[in-house]
Amino acid sequence: RTVLALNPKNVLALNNLAYALAVRKSLPAEGLGHAERAMALTGGKSPEVADTLAWIQHLLGRDAEAALILQGVVKALPDRAEIRLHAAVVYAALERLDEAAAELREAIRLEPGLETRDEVKALRARLK
């Protein structure tokens, strides 16, 4: 917030604040505006910012919107396990279970350590 007080157009600070509010503080509605502002400032050209926005949309139950964004993010950053995991979770929420399973397999292939995370275990159980 201090950085944004000095430079309200700092995309990195906006994105980090959005994620921190949504994920670490469990305040996705409060983080959404920051993520949307960061997305607008990048002209939609930062896949990392787009991933943050999509994840916050998912946390707010806006999975259809999140899925549209994540399709582009996965294409832009196909080797990022966390992004693949986000896509898997969102696709599962939309009952696109085959796509969710494929994204989860790819996420774990890219980063085998994800297997130990509770959200991965829950997702895997749901996809069986």
Secondary structure, DSSP 4 states (H G I P E B T S, - for coil): -HHHHH-TT-HHHHHHHHHIIIIISS-HHHHHHHHHHHHHHHTT--HHHHHHHHHHHHHTT-HHHHHHHHHHHHHH-TT-HHHHHHHHHHHHHTT-HHHHHHHHHHHHHH-GGGGGSHHHHHHHHHH-
